[in-house]
Amino acid sequence: MQAIILHMQFSHAKPVTSAKGDPLLKALLAARLHDPFVYLGAHVQQNHSLVRVFRPYASNVWINTADGFKPMTCAHSSGIFEWHSATLPAMPYLLRVEENDTAQNTAAYETYDAYAFPPQISDHDLYLFNEGQLRQAYRTLGAHTTEIYGIAGVSFSVWAPNAERVSLVGDFNRWDGRVHPMTVHGSSGVWELFIPGLPQDSLYKYEIRNRDSGKVLLKTDPYATHYELRSGTAARTPVDAAASWQDARWMANRADWDWLHAPLNIYEIHAGSWKRHPDGRFYTYRELAQHLIPYVLEMGHTHIELLPVSEHPLDESWGYQTTGYFAATSRYGSPDDLKFFVDTCHQAGVGVILDWVPAHFPQDAFALSRFDGTALYEHEDPRLGFHQDWGTYIFNYGRNEVKSFLLSSAHYWLSEFHFDGLRVDAVASMLYLDYSRKQDEWLPNKYGGRENLEAIEFLRELNIMVHEEFPGALTLAEESTSWPAVSRPTYAGGLGFSMKWNMGWMNDTLAYMLQNPVHRQFHHNQLTFGQLYAYTENFVLPFSHDEVVHGKGSLLDKMPGDAWQKFANLRLLFAYQMTYPGKKLNFMGNEFAQGREWSASRELDWSLLEHAQHRGVQAVLRDLNHLYNKTPALHQLDFSPEGFAWIDCHDAGNSIISYLRHAQDGSFVLVALNFTPVPRAGYRIGVPVSGSYHEMFNSDSTYYGGSNLGNPGHLTTTGESWMGLPDSIVITLPPLAGIILSLEDVA
């Protein structure tokens, strides 16, 4: 009886007329019925009860009553079947349907009527969603396997506030938008319908008719957790999760992780082109776990960063043209397969960071763009809502439901997949209304400024949520401007990110390395200027995918000189990166001197490791990674000026810099870098403590493919103060090389 009352409440007890001449029937057949529960399902009338179903492909329909299955009357040739009785059948009621398939073969099946099940979304969830505060909207909207009145099925809900009618379509109803119209929750704009008995992994979309234009749109589910393999664009109903997490120890340790003072050494990869099968097939998530994790451990990286693995239609976008903000791309397997990858990483002691793209979304007609026939997720005005550089739409961060969508996406990846952080793409484009625009191509904010106030507020809410709900998880901003306090707490006026990519250091460093060594003396400030701002943010030093594409060449290709000098320069570049203050990131292929620039359409050139020079570069970065991880002086005070001190930043004539890196306990290492191919014998540098020093690392070692100049044995201080320091040592600086020295004994 409860179900009957709910239906009566939902339909507001409106009188139900006969099928013939009924305007509601006309609306149903025209796929314009806004409130299907008013017409379909069970209804109590003045003197009797009525059950009405719409089965346009059925020849006969029976309803299960207390006396067994009884035939329903065909009230209209379109497929309207009715059953009249003094009392309603037991709810929910079972139907037996006989219909012809596309080959005109007659088949019969039993199913519960979708319109025997009332809506389930709570007013509280709808309120939070409309207020922009439903941070787990993925648990409410989208498709969810569930039971109602003990009947298993899939519940669907979607936000389309400007729709006249929304229908669920799929193979199960011949993609006919008339068959399963959804019902809307008042002014919330959220439509809902439960389909009993729907199999897992069924394909589906939403058919949406716009209220004003009447235009009919076929859209995939924004909240879907799985899609069919491209080029198909339909969503799939959920499959019972088989993943069993075994990373409890990792997650507990992460919550207490002192990331400010710990090593963070990221290996950035594109899952589709790190390695491929001989026939060109992608590695699956599980195959990546098998092959990538041992390699990352051998190389000494602490974390893997995945270029976006959220669903996207175009391989060439590398994942940055996202259409599925809650779905692991089916290119590499199922959601459970991705969970297996992350879980296996955690058990091996490797963190996983996800590249996440809230800055823009593509124009694909099947996805978010003009979702209900209006600018729903984007702005109507292209001066606010369109990225000219990328041909993509900009999210309307001021719309509460969009905020719920994006916050929930971030929450989903961290909660459901145990990712250890989000690298947020293109933050600069979010912060500025005039980003990459001419004067008349943008609109100012309400104060007349260029700051995107709504995006700023969204980013702050994002970072507060991540740090409150996922202890130890990181947010890393790709932000390329001088916006202040990106990685400072929101309570101090910052954006709240954990860290920010140091694009200034990266650009200056690569610009310097591009110079012929004979000219580097005139560009010495590009090595030294970074210390003026090095501690204004918590910086990551990135040599990312963006530096090895679009005609920029690989890192090796950027290096000047002959073949020997190119490899020496690259080894020197890594020595500089790994000893300079800041956490570390390298894109795949950098570590073995990939020769060609990266292409997402093929695997890396692993065959290069057959050559000694490439193996040497790989060995350099492997040894530097492990040295960085185990040496507190190289990572503990990355974000503090107390962790760095120049020994000499003025030797532009020789293109040499030298500096100290300090740990919290006062221990230190000494770094000296020679950016010319000229060996410097008898080179004196100051040291803070007298005693015996030894060479921990030398990028010119023959083991790495170098000329093997260096400082074997012990280097004893001379008693002569130098460069403002109380003592000094005399060293040999090899050509185009860096060395790291440590103190052995105190005099």
KAZIBEL-V578104 format. One record per backbone hydrogen bond with DSSP energy under -0.5 kcal/mol. CO is the residue of the C=O (numbers start at 1). NH is the residue of the N-H. If there is no record, write none. Layout:
co & nh
CO & NH
CO & NH
This chain:
co & nh
1 & 5
2 & 6
3 & 7
4 & 8
5 & 9
6 & 10
7 & 11
8 & 13
9 & 12
11 & 14
15 & 17
19 & 22
22 & 26
23 & 27
24 & 28
25 & 29
26 & 30
27 & 32
27 & 33
28 & 31
32 & 34
35 & 38
35 & 39
36 & 39
36 & 40
41 & 52
43 & 45
43 & 50
48 & 45
49 & 85
50 & 43
51 & 83
52 & 41
53 & 55
53 & 81
55 & 58
57 & 100
60 & 98
61 & 72
62 & 96
63 & 65
63 & 70
65 & 68
68 & 65
70 & 63
73 & 75
73 & 82
76 & 79
76 & 80
79 & 55
79 & 81
80 & 75
80 & 76
81 & 53
82 & 73
83 & 51
85 & 49
93 & 113
94 & 64
95 & 111
96 & 62
97 & 109
98 & 59
98 & 60
99 & 107
101 & 104
105 & 101
107 & 99
109 & 97
111 & 95
113 & 116
114 & 117
115 & 42
122 & 126
123 & 127
124 & 128
125 & 129
126 & 130
127 & 131
128 & 133
128 & 134
129 & 132
133 & 135
134 & 137
136 & 139
137 & 140
137 & 141
142 & 157
144 & 155
146 & 153
148 & 151
150 & 152
151 & 148
152 & 197
153 & 146
154 & 195
155 & 144
156 & 193
157 & 142
158 & 160
158 & 191
160 & 163
162 & 211
165 & 209
166 & 182
167 & 207
169 & 205
170 & 173
170 & 175
171 & 174
173 & 176
175 & 177
176 & 179
176 & 180
178 & 181
180 & 168
183 & 192
184 & 186
185 & 188
186 & 189
189 & 160
189 & 191
190 & 185
191 & 158
192 & 183
193 & 156
194 & 196
195 & 154
195 & 198
199 & 202
202 & 237
203 & 171
204 & 235
205 & 169
206 & 208
206 & 219
207 & 167
208 & 210
208 & 217
209 & 164
209 & 165
210 & 214
215 & 210
215 & 217
217 & 208
217 & 219
219 & 206
221 & 224
225 & 328
226 & 236
229 & 232
234 & 228
235 & 204
237 & 201
247 & 251
248 & 252
249 & 253
250 & 254
251 & 255
252 & 256
253 & 256
254 & 257
257 & 259
258 & 261
258 & 262
264 & 584
265 & 302
265 & 303
266 & 268
266 & 586
267 & 305
268 & 588
269 & 271
269 & 307
270 & 273
270 & 274
273 & 604
274 & 604
275 & 283
277 & 280
281 & 277
284 & 288
285 & 289
286 & 290
287 & 291
288 & 292
288 & 293
291 & 295
292 & 296
293 & 297
294 & 298
295 & 299
296 & 300
296 & 301
297 & 300
302 & 351
303 & 267
304 & 306
304 & 353
305 & 269
305 & 307
306 & 355
309 & 329
311 & 323
311 & 324
313 & 315
314 & 317
314 & 319
315 & 318
317 & 320
320 & 322
321 & 313
322 & 362
323 & 325
324 & 311
324 & 327
327 & 311
329 & 332
330 & 333
332 & 285
334 & 338
335 & 339
336 & 340
337 & 341
338 & 342
339 & 343
340 & 344
341 & 345
342 & 346
343 & 347
344 & 348
345 & 350
346 & 349
351 & 304
352 & 420
352 & 421
353 & 306
354 & 356
354 & 423
356 & 358
356 & 425
361 & 393
364 & 367
364 & 369
366 & 220
368 & 371
370 & 373
374 & 372
374 & 376
377 & 396
380 & 382
381 & 384
381 & 385
382 & 386
383 & 443
385 & 394
386 & 388
387 & 391
387 & 392
392 & 387
393 & 361
394 & 379
395 & 397
396 & 399
398 & 400
399 & 402
399 & 403
400 & 404
401 & 405
402 & 406
403 & 407
404 & 408
405 & 409
406 & 410
407 & 411
408 & 412
409 & 413
410 & 414
411 & 415
412 & 416
412 & 417
413 & 417
413 & 419
420 & 474
421 & 354
422 & 424
422 & 476
423 & 356
423 & 425
424 & 427
424 & 478
426 & 430
427 & 430
427 & 431
428 & 432
431 & 452
432 & 435
434 & 437
438 & 441
439 & 442
445 & 448
449 & 445
450 & 433
450 & 434
451 & 453
452 & 456
453 & 457
454 & 458
455 & 459
456 & 460
457 & 461
458 & 462
459 & 463
460 & 464
461 & 465
462 & 466
463 & 467
464 & 468
465 & 469
466 & 470
470 & 473
474 & 422
475 & 498
475 & 499
476 & 424
477 & 479
477 & 501
478 & 427
478 & 428
483 & 486
485 & 488
485 & 495
485 & 496
486 & 497
488 & 496
489 & 492
489 & 494
490 & 493
499 & 477
500 & 540
501 & 503
502 & 506
503 & 507
504 & 508
505 & 509
506 & 510
507 & 511
508 & 512
509 & 513
510 & 514
511 & 515
512 & 515
513 & 560
516 & 519
516 & 520
517 & 520
519 & 522
520 & 523
521 & 524
523 & 526
524 & 527
524 & 528
525 & 529
528 & 531
529 & 532
530 & 533
530 & 534
533 & 536
537 & 539
538 & 500
539 & 583
540 & 502
540 & 542
541 & 585
543 & 587
544 & 547
545 & 548
546 & 549
548 & 598
549 & 552
554 & 558
555 & 559
556 & 559
562 & 566
563 & 567
564 & 568
565 & 569
566 & 570
567 & 571
568 & 572
569 & 573
570 & 574
571 & 575
572 & 576
573 & 577
574 & 578
575 & 579
576 & 579
576 & 580
583 & 541
584 & 266
585 & 543
586 & 268
587 & 590
589 & 592
589 & 594
590 & 593
594 & 556
595 & 554
599 & 602
604 & 606
605 & 608
606 & 609
607 & 610
608 & 611
611 & 615
612 & 616
613 & 617
614 & 618
615 & 619
616 & 620
617 & 621
618 & 622
619 & 623
620 & 624
621 & 625
622 & 626
623 & 627
624 & 628
625 & 629
626 & 630
627 & 631
630 & 632
631 & 634
632 & 635
632 & 636
635 & 638
637 & 640
640 & 643
641 & 644
643 & 662
645 & 660
648 & 658
650 & 652
651 & 655
651 & 656
652 & 655
655 & 675
657 & 673
658 & 647
658 & 648
659 & 671
660 & 645
661 & 669
663 & 666
667 & 663
668 & 743
669 & 661
670 & 741
671 & 659
672 & 739
673 & 657
673 & 675
674 & 737
676 & 736
677 & 679
679 & 681
680 & 683
680 & 733
682 & 684
683 & 731
685 & 729
687 & 727
690 & 747
691 & 717
692 & 744
692 & 745
693 & 715
694 & 696
694 & 742
697 & 740
698 & 701
700 & 708
701 & 704
701 & 706
702 & 705
711 & 695
714 & 716
715 & 693
719 & 721
722 & 725
725 & 722
727 & 687
728 & 718
729 & 685
729 & 731
731 & 683
731 & 733
732 & 734
733 & 680
734 & 737
737 & 674
738 & 699
739 & 672
740 & 696
740 & 697
741 & 670
742 & 694
745 & 692
